[in-house]
């Protein structure tokens, strides 16, 4: 038997096929159209472009040697979280989806807090009102686009819209739903009380399932679009954070991952819902029944390096930049990067935060600045680790994923900044790999996610912190922690937040 995992990311859709031993048999990625930003802080994409890219990625994977559609025993999904896909009564998309990094809903978050109360909101859904979450997006559309809102009959998350196109079935999993601000995370069900207080109809939301359940089958039209066999079982899947954690073996309580993609995510598994009453991090359902996780998010992690490369390093590759950065001493001789290009999530929840280089002198070079970017992203992820420690989460070895795991220099920087050993795994296929594992568990190929991960995930390399470098990093991190508060008044003035 073989299992197909599909991840609908921000930049593209990725399909991978694995066998029962966890070996990747085939993979294919098709890029999405870049997200549109009609105004500063806005981010929108076409859901139908996700379906186009997903269909093409599945077809490409099925055309690989050693793969037959008849061998695909089950399919499951992962996808970017928090997005809002609004459908009419014919399941047609009414407007571009507002993405996880969209920052337009600051006022709606204030209104949620005023209506529900900040403390009561966390009691109901375990999380504070955050601009990136789905709920404030719905309120924004209702307020600013009433003609569109009157036509809304269904609200879907990104991966769930693609599954709807593939199967004709509406469904959502607990892990993805817990990032909407509408799920009772403790009890794993939609929060009726919250919806009623905000005058939102619960019928707009899809039925809920655990990530390890089969929820649909590939329809005839889905088969024609993708090349899959009609009737192939389709699982509930999970949001990309939870699916990515499974793809890295982060399944037992206390295990930790730090993943750097477009955004950066620090993830720790818990046996029970653990809530930060200050609202600095997220408490969500894991993709494993009866388990939860805490997550801290840096909105512009890998995006920081991409932005720096495109705007300040014309003609340089990422390898060129890391080579230049590698020639610079740890600490970048005092240069510090604040990675708030898209505002910031953890631990500040501030859409008006802005990025900055601080500490530059005439002696600093392109290499210093490149290294400062790598270090600054690691500092931002450590902010979340510090919150985990504060509220009592056990933290051992940290497993790395994404672009931050592929660069030897960035791995060492993370070990030095976190002050802990870090690991990478042999197969780093991210959320798509986790989705494929979930497909196998849903079909019964493995009795549980834990057993599946024990059998198919192996550690490739371990990087220990360097004592000298860690001392330099610690000094810069302490300075880094002071900078947000010091610059916040200026940031608010620049963005008009004080008006």
N, C-alpha and C positions, 0 to 999 in steps of 0.2 A: 504493500500500500504506500501511496505517496500523498502528501498533504500540501495544499497551497495556502500561503499567507499573503495577504494584500495589505499594504500600508499606504494610506492616502495622506501624504505629507503636505507641507506647504509648497515645496519646490517641485514635487513630482509624485507619481504613484509607482510603487515598487512591488513586483510580484516575485515570490520565490517558491520553489518546490523542494521539499525535503522528503527523505525516506524515514523509515522507522528507527534508523540509527542516528538520525539528526543530520545526516550528510546533505549538503545543499546540492541538488541535482541540476537546478536551473534557476536563473534569475534574470529579471529585465526591469529596467526603469525607464519611464517616459515622463518627460518634464511637463509641468503645467505652465500655462501662461503666467507671467509674473503678476503678483497681486497688485491691484490698482490702489492708489492713495490719492483720492480726489482732493483731500485737504490734509494738512499736517496732522499726523497721528491716526489717520484712517487707514484701514486695510481691508480690501474686498477681493473676492475671487468668484468665478463662475462655477457653480456646482456641476453644471453639465460638462465643463472642461475636465473636472475630476473624473467623470464617467468616461469621457473620451480617452483620457490618459490611462485609466485603469483597464479599459477594454483592450487597448493596444498593448499594455504591459503583460496582461494575461496571455494574449495571443502570442506575443513574442516568447514568453516562457514556455508555452506549450509547443512551440516550434523547435525547441532545443533538442539536441540528441539525447536519447534515453528517456524522453518524456512522451507519454501518450495520455490523451484526455481520459481514456478509459481507466487509467491507473490512479487518477485523482479521486481519492476516497472521500475527501471532505475539504472544505474551504473555510477560512475564517479571516477576520478583518482586524486592522488597526487603523488609527487615523488621528490627525490633528484634532485636539480637543477644543471645546468651548465655542466653536463656530455656530452660526445660526443660519439654517436653510429653511426658508419660508415657502410653503407650498399652498396652492389653491385647492379647490374641491376636485380637480382633475389631476392632482399631484404634479402640477407644473410649477416651476420655480418662478417666484414673483419678483425677486430682485437678487443682485449679487449677495453672496453670504458675507456677513461681517466676521472677520477672523479673530483668532485668539489674541493677536497682538494689536487689535484695534483699540484705540484709546479715547474714542469720542464720548463715552458714557459716564464721565465723571459726575455730571449733574444727576443722572439717574441713580448712581450709587448713593449719593447724598439723600435722594428721595426715598430709596429703599430703607436706609438707616433711620430716616425720620418717621417713616410709616411703621416699620416693624420694631425698630430699636436695635442698636448694635449688638447688645448682649443677647437679646431674644433671637436675633438672626442667627448667631453662632449656635445657640441652643437648638434651633430648628434644623439647620443645614450644615452645621459644623465649620462654617467658613464665613469670612467677612465679605461684604460687597466689594467686588474687584471689577475694574473696567473691562478686563478681558473675558469675564464669564458670560454665559449665554443670557441669563435673566435680564441684566441691564440693557443688553442689545434689543431684546423684545420690547422693553419699555421705551427705548429710544425710537424704534420704528413706529410704535403705537402713537407716540407724541408727535413725531416729525413727518411721518408718512402715513397719515390716517387712511388715505385711499387704498394704499397697499394693505394696511393692517386689516381693513374690513374684509379683504379677500382671503386672509390666512385661515387655513383649515388644519394644517399640520406644521409642526416644528420638528426638524430633524437635525442631528449632528452630522458632520461631514461624511464619516465612513458609513453611517446608517443610510444616508441618501444613496450612496453607491450601491449598498446592499439592496435597497428598494428597487433600483434600476435593474439589478441582477436577478432579483427573485419576485418582485411585486409585493413583498412583505415589509411592514413597518415594525421595527424592533429597536431596542437600545439595551446596552449592558450596564451593569451597576457602576463599573469603573468610569466609563465615559459620562454617564448621567450625573455622577457625583461632582463633576466639574461644571455643571450648569448653574449652580446655586439654587436648584429647585428640588434636590433630592435630600430626603431624610437619611443622612449617611449612616447614622447609628442603626436604623431599622431597615435600610436598603429598600426604600419605597419613596415615591413622589410625596413631597410635603403638601398635603391638601391645605393645611392651615395657612402656609405661606402663599400659596396660589390664590386662595380665597381672599386674603387680605389685600392682595395686589390686583384683584379682579381679573385673574387669568383663568381661562377654562382648562381644566385638567385634560379634557378630551383632545386638546391640541398636541399632547405629548404621547409618544409611542409606548407600547407595553414594554415592561422591564424583564430582563433575563440575566442569569449569571453568565459570565464569560465562557464557561465550559459547557454551555447548552447548545444543542442544534435548534435553530429557530426557523429554518426555511429550506427550500430547495431551489436550485437554479431553474428559472422559467425557460420557456421556449424562446422568448425574445432575448433573454439574457444569454442563452446558449448561442444564439445566432450572432450576437454582438461580440462574444468573447472566445468562442471556440470550445467552451466547456461543454460537458455532456449534460443534457437536460435531466433534472432530477438529482443532481449531485447535492449532497447535504451541505448546508451552510450554517456556520456557527455564529454566535452572538459577537464574539471578538471582544476587543477592549480599546479604550483610548490609548494613544501612543505611549504615554508614560508607563502605564501598567503593562502593556504588551512588550515594550522595550525592556522593562525590568525582568519579565519572564524570559525574554530572549538572552538575558545576561545571567540567569539563574538567581535573581534576587527575589526569593520566594519565602524563606523562613524568617521569623521575627528577629530583628536586629541586623539583618544583612542590608548593605548600603551600596548605592551606585551613584556615580556622578557622570552625567552624559552631556556632552557638548555637541549640539547641532546648531541650527539657526538660533534656538534658545538654549539655555543650559538648565539642567534639572538635577537636583539632588533628591534622592529617594530612599526612604527607610521603611521597612516592613514592620507592622505592629500586630499584636494578637487582638487588640481591642481598639476601638476608635479613640485616638488621642488628640485632644483639642488644645490649640494654643489660644488662650483667651485674649491675647493681645492681637490675634489675627494676622501674624506675620507670615505664617506658612499655611499650607492647605492640608486638610485632613480628608482623605478620600477613600473610597472602597478599592481594594485590590481586585485583580482579575481572578482571585481565588476565593471561593465561597468561605465566609467566616474569617476573612483577613482584611486588614486595612493598611493604609500607608500614609506617611506624611511626606509632603513634597514642597521643596522650595524652588522657585523658578527665577532665573535671570533671563529677561526678555531678549537681550541682544548679546549672546555669548559668541558663538561662531560668527554671527552677523557682525560683531565688532571687528574681527579680523578681515572679513570680506569687505566691509566698508573701508577699512584702513587701506587695504590692498588696492581697491578700485580708485580711491581718491588721492592717495599719497604715494603710491608705489607703482606708477605706470610702467608696464613692461616687466614687472617682477612677478614671479610665480610664488605660490605659497612656500614651496621648498626654498626659494631664494630668500624669502623673508625669515623663515625659521633658521636658515644658515646665518644670516646677519644677526638675528636675535641670539643665537647660540654663542656668538663671539663676545657677547656682553656679559658682564658679571651679574650674578643674581642681585635683584633689587634695582636694576636699570639705572644705577647711580642717581637714585632719588626721583626718577620719573615715575609717575603714577597715572593709571588710566581708570576713569570711572565709566563703566560700560552702559550708561543710561540712554542709549540712542532711541529707544522706544518707550521712554519712561522706565519705571521699574516695578517689579512685582515684589518678590521677597528681598529683604524683610520690610520694605518701606510702603508698598502699596501706593505708589505715587506716580500718576500719569504725567505729572509736571516735572519730574526729575529729568535732568539733561546731562549728556555725556561731557567729559572734560579731560584734557591732559593737564596735570598739575606737577609743578616742580621742574619744568623745563629750563635749561640753561643753554648758553651758546655752545657748550661742549657736547650736547646731545645730538645724536645722529639718527638716521632712519632705523638702524639696528636697535638703538635704545628704545625708540618709540614702539617698534614691533614687539620687543620683549615686554615692554610695559603693558601692551594690550594683552598678551598671553597671561601675564601675572595678574592684571586687573580683573580678567574674567575669573581666574581661580579665586581671587579675593572675594568676588561676589558670591561664588558658590560656597565658600567657607562661611559667609554670613549665615547661610541656612544651616550648615552643620553646627554652628554655635547655638542656634535656636534649638536644634534637636537635643544637644547636650543639656541646655538649660531646662528643658521640660522632661528630661530623664530618659531619652531614647538611648539604648546601648549602641555604640558605634565601634566596629572593629576595622578589619581591612576594608578598603573601599575599592569597588570594582568600577573600572572606567569604560565608557562607551562613546561612540560617535567620533567626530574629528579630533577631539581632545585625547582620544586613546590611540590614534594612529601616528601621532607625532611623538617621537622619542623625547624631544625637548619639552613638549607640553605635558607629557606624563611625569617627567622629573619635576617640572614646576609645580604640578598639582601635589605630588608627594611632599615636596618641600613646604608648600603653603599649608596643606592640611596637617603636616606633621605626622603623617601615617603612611604605612606601606599601601601601594595601590596595585591592582591586578588588571590584566587584560585577559580576554578569553580567545580561544582558537578560532571560533566562528563568530565574528562580530557583524551580524546582519541586522541588528537592531530590532525594531518593532515588527517588521515583516516576519522575522524568524520566530518571534514570540507568538504572532498570529498563527503561524503554521503549527507550532506546538499546541496552541489552543484548539486548532482543528482536530489534531490527533487525539487529544484528551476528550474532546466532545464526542468523537466517534468511538472511543473506548480502546484505542491502540495502546494507551498508557492509562493506568488506573487513577492517576492524579497528576497535577502539574508538578508536584514535588518529585515524584518518581521520574517523570519525563525529563526534568532538568538534571536530575542525578545521572541519568543515562546518556544524555546527549551534549551536555555542556562541560567543557574542560578548560582549565586555566592554562594560558599560554606563557605569560611572563609576569614577574613581580618586580616592582620598582620601589626601593627603599628610600626614605628621605635622607638627604645629605645634611649633616649637622651644621656645617658652616653656612650653607645656603639657607637652611631653615631659620637661622638667626637673622640673616638679612631680610628674609621674607617677613618674619614676625615684626620687625621694626616698621617695614613699609605697610604691613596690614594694619598695625595700630594707627598709623597716620591715615590710611585709607578710611578707617572707621570714623575718623573725625571730619572727613571732608564733606559727606552728604549734609550733615547738620550745618556746617559752616557755609556751604554754598546754597542751601535751600532758600534763604531769603532772595538771593539774586536770581535763582531759577524761577521762583514765583513771580518776580518782577518781570523777567524776560517773557514768560508765558502768559502774563496777564492774570495769573491765578489770584492775585490780591485785589483785582478790580471788583 
